[in-house]
Amino acid sequence: MADDADRGRKSIGARRNPASAGAILDAAEAVLVEAGYSGFSIEAVARRARAGKPTIYRWWPSKAALLLEVYQRQKRVDIPDTGWLEEDLVGFLKSLLSHWRETSSGSVFRSLVAEAQSDPTAAAALADYAKGRHGHTGQMVERAQARGEVAEDIDAAIVADLIASWAWTRLLTDRLDENEATIRETVRYVMQGIASKTSRTGSR
């Protein structure tokens, strides 16, 4: 049964009520700032948002799912479209490492990755999130394929995984201060493996 606070924010079932969902996300951000990752709980979010726990769990099946949406809501990372994949990937990685380094989101995401190692619900939420985010990187590769820059038989999703793996390794090992030269060298290695024959023989 919903409590009084939950009745104050009427739910519309599995489909989110935008006002209630926004209040819950605002509350989750505030709890995360005040209590940190270790002190974050659905109970604390429910109290602050004046929402019932059933409502929160109806829209976010786990604490990890809610935290990932808070993380994504705060994320400010460039997805460049320069017309040249190497520059797109370098710009993306520079922006991502900078975001993780200069905001609290890096530590939140690192904690979520750690929790996913022992919590199946966190692992499932992280996998769903990664699938969507890697899609953005995959789109960069697909654009390059359409330009003839990347070989047609290259799987864009695998390239996206390779790029994400490099970034996640830096996050998990606290190496977010990689310089641009190292990022460019990494991207160049990837490009050597996926470039079309025309692109390899051409020049810029």
Secondary structure as GFF3:
##gff-version 3
##sequence-region A 1 204
A	DSSP	alpha_helix	4	8	.	.	.	ID=ss1
A	DSSP	alpha_helix	18	35	.	.	.	ID=ss2
A	DSSP	alpha_helix	42	49	.	.	.	ID=ss3
A	DSSP	alpha_helix	53	59	.	.	.	ID=ss4
A	DSSP	alpha_helix	63	74	.	.	.	ID=ss5
A	DSSP	alpha_helix	85	102	.	.	.	ID=ss6
A	DSSP	alpha_helix	105	116	.	.	.	ID=ss7
A	DSSP	alpha_helix	120	146	.	.	.	ID=ss8
A	DSSP	alpha_helix	156	172	.	.	.	ID=ss9
A	DSSP	alpha_helix	180	194	.	.	.	ID=ss10
A	DSSP	alpha_helix	197	201	.	.	.	ID=ss11
###
